[in-house]
Amino acid sequence: MTSYELYQATLYLGMAHRLYRRPIRAILLYGCGRLIPLDFDEELYRRLLALIPQCGQAMG
């Protein structure tokens, strides 16, 4: 799993966690048949959200 895939999945899991307020877990399925279970990492989610202002500044 690439960092991009992990971050993208974490953002989706974070939205689901905010909506349902339950423990969230995902299973990623690649086209080759590879399955990767992924638990929600709240700390990573918060760090990603903290980057939003910097992204806005970088985009001008």
C-alpha positions as CSV (number, residue, x, y, z in Angstrom):
1,M,0.0,0.0,0.0
2,T,1.4,3.4,-0.9
3,S,1.3,6.4,1.4
4,Y,-1.2,8.0,-1.0
5,E,-3.6,5.0,-0.7
6,L,-3.2,4.9,3.1
7,Y,-4.0,8.6,3.4
8,Q,-6.9,8.5,1.0
9,A,-8.4,5.5,2.9
10,T,-7.8,7.2,6.3
11,L,-9.7,10.3,5.1
12,Y,-12.7,8.1,4.0
13,L,-12.6,6.2,7.3
14,G,-12.5,9.4,9.2
15,M,-15.6,10.7,7.5
16,A,-17.4,7.4,8.2
17,H,-16.2,7.6,11.9
18,R,-17.6,11.1,12.2
19,L,-20.9,10.0,10.7
20,Y,-21.5,6.7,12.5
21,R,-19.5,7.2,15.8
22,R,-18.5,3.5,15.8
23,P,-15.2,1.7,15.5
24,I,-14.4,1.7,11.7
25,R,-12.5,-0.8,9.7
26,A,-12.0,-1.2,6.0
27,I,-10.9,-3.9,3.7
28,L,-9.1,-2.7,0.6
29,L,-9.4,-5.0,-2.5
30,Y,-7.0,-4.6,-5.3
31,G,-7.7,-5.7,-8.9
32,C,-5.1,-8.5,-8.4
33,G,-7.2,-10.0,-5.6
34,R,-5.0,-8.7,-2.8
35,L,-7.0,-7.9,0.4
36,I,-5.6,-5.4,3.0
37,P,-7.5,-4.9,6.3
38,L,-7.2,-1.3,7.6
39,D,-8.2,0.0,11.0
40,F,-9.0,3.6,11.5
41,D,-6.0,5.6,12.8
42,E,-7.5,8.7,14.4
43,E,-4.1,10.3,15.1
44,L,-3.2,10.0,11.4
45,Y,-6.6,11.4,10.4
46,R,-6.1,14.4,12.7
47,R,-2.6,15.0,11.3
48,L,-4.0,14.9,7.7
49,L,-6.8,17.4,8.6
50,A,-4.2,19.7,10.1
51,L,-2.6,20.0,6.7
52,I,-5.7,21.5,5.1
53,P,-4.7,25.2,5.7
54,Q,-1.2,24.5,4.3
55,C,-2.7,23.0,1.2
56,G,-4.9,26.1,0.7
57,Q,-1.9,28.3,1.0
58,A,0.2,26.3,-1.4
59,M,-2.6,26.4,-4.0
60,G,-2.7,30.1,-3.8
